[in-house]
Amino acid sequence: MEQLAIFGGTPVRDTKISYGRQCIEQDDIDAVVATLKSSALTCGPKINELEKALCDVTGAKYAVAVSNGTAALHIAAMAAGIKEGDEVIVSPITFAASANCVLYCGGTPVFADIDPETYNISPSSIRKCITEKTKAIVAVDFTGQAVELDEIREICKEHNLLLIEDAAHSIGTKYNGKPIGSIADMTTFSFHPVKTVTAGEGGAVMTNDEGLYRRLLRLRSHGITRNQDEMVHATDDPWYNEQVELGYNYRMTDFQAALLISQLKKLPAFSARRKEIVTMYEKGFADVPEIQIQREIPESDTTRHLYVLRLHLEMLTCTRREFFDALAAENIQSQVHYLPVYRHSHYENLGYPKGLCPNAEKYYEESMSLPLYYLLKDEDIADVIKAVKKVIAYYRK
């Protein structure tokens, strides 16, 4: 048996592979520099250009670009009318912002369990969580795979709920041939550097509803409007604007927008490469019984943001931490996504108990995310697969 590097053996590779990395090329840099040399650095023409590009990519009627994905979720929850006393159903396997946006509005997140094979929120669990206080659902496209949108939309229709699709992971994904961004009442994106396309930081809310769109525009900019139809004290003075509600400064800069416009042109290539990498992983791990491969629903043509390695630890002599450390010693950086939101100490202090979502907790104890990004070469993926198999062989019972 080959000795693991953590115990003094030779690592699979000499240089480290990180789990995520952006792809910034010269045309991206040129786009940002050109905007920095222009007269408008914020609230300028690049924002409108970006929003049109996002509508073209997703098929949605309206886009509202904001400073980050959390801001997108916050104003979406505000536009949905979430307030104190309202409940919003959320997946526990997500970044905390998916639930925090409900808290920001004074509402109560209610965590529905995940499907143990897709790792997305389970429609049957959603149904069990609905009460007379339920106002909306925040459904997260975890890893980039679309949630079961048809069934979740039907639940929303039955109970008069708004659907906010947290698509931070899933730009480029299609559901039944339709791009993510055009299906839910509101869809939020994140453009953090580890995502498929990036603005450095940035986010957006997509919707087909003009009323929601108008409110989202106000909420990203202090609740201030220049639209006379929205004012209480309308005037035709050209300088006049009016704050009609409490909003925030969640605006994106023009140079961030310029970067994202450039990146969106590469989305087809980025998406295709991510699919190739996922196919290589799945072929490489198909004959490894200690690994569970994420099931993809047939409706989802997925651009994967994360590739999750789920370990059957009962078949190994190591802990997940030991596996993680052994991979790192082989120069393969992994990550874990995510601690169930209600297990964070802040949520524990709010009264959420451990054991609330058994499928989510079991998933968390067994999962690791492997490197997945556009710049990875075939030989890099081969090294990742080799390292994983090497660690499994060493710890196999």
C-alpha positions, 0 to 999 in steps of 0.5 A: 500500500502506497504511504500517504504523504501525511505519514511521510510518503510522496504526495501525488503532486508537488503544487497545491490545487485550490478548491476554487479560483476565478478566471480573469483574462486580459479582456476582463482587465481591459473592460475594467480599466476602460470603465475606470478611465470613463466619467462614471464609476457608479450609477453609470451606464455599465449598470444598465448594460449589465442588467440587460446582459443578465436578462439576455442570459436568463430570459427574465424580464427585469434585473436589479444589480446589487453589491453582493449576493447577500444584498440580493437576498435581503432586498428580495425578502423585503420586496416579498413583504417579509415582516415580524411574525412571518415564517419563511421556509429555507434549506439548512444546507446553504450559506447563512445568508439564505436564512439571514435575509429572513432575520434581517426583515424580522421574520422566522426561518423555518428549516426544511430537510434536504433530499439525501441524494440530491442535497437540495431542499425536499418538497415533501419536507417543505409541505410538513413545514407550512403553517398559517404564518408561512409567507415565502420559500427560499429554495437554494440551488445547492452546488448549482443543481436546480431545485425541484421547481415544478413541485415547489412552485405548485406548493407555492400556488396552493398556499399563496407563497412567494418563491425566492430562488437562491441561485448563488450557485446556479447561473448557467443552469437550465431547468426543463430547458429554461435558464435559471433566473426566469422561473421563480418570483425572484431569483438571486445571484452571487458573483463572488470570485469562487462562483462561475462568473465574477464581479469581484463582489456583486449580486443581482435579483431577477424577476418577471414582475414589474411591481417587484422590480420597481420596489427592488430598484428603490430598496437597493438605493435607500428607498429613494425614487425619482418616479413621480408615480411612486412619490407622496409629494410629486413635483416636476422639479428636475432635481427632486427625489423622494425617500418613500421607504427605508432602503439601503445602499446596495449599489454595484459600481460600474467597474464591477459591472464591466468585469461581470459583463465581460465574464458573462460572455464566457459563461457558455465556455465556463459552463461547458468546462465545469460539466467536463470536469464533473463528468471526469470526476463521476467516471473516476469515482464510479467504481469506488463504493466508499463514495456517494455521487450526488444524484441529479434530477433529469430536469436540471441541466446543471452548471456545477459550482461545487463538486461534493465528495460524500464519504461512506465513513462507516467503510473507512477507518478514518474520520472526515477530518483525517481524510481532509488532512490526508488530501491536503498533504497530497496537495489537494485542497478541499472544503466543506459546504455547509454546516447546517445553518441552524447549527451556527451558534447565533441560531442556537442562541435563537432556540434552534435545536440540533437534530432538526433536519436529520438528512442535512446533519448526516450529509454535513458529517460526510461531505467534502467539496473537491476542486472545481473551476474553469482553469483546472486541466485534465491532468489536475483532475486526474491528480485529484482523483488519484489522491482521493483513491489513494487516501481511500485505499489507505483507510479502507476497512 
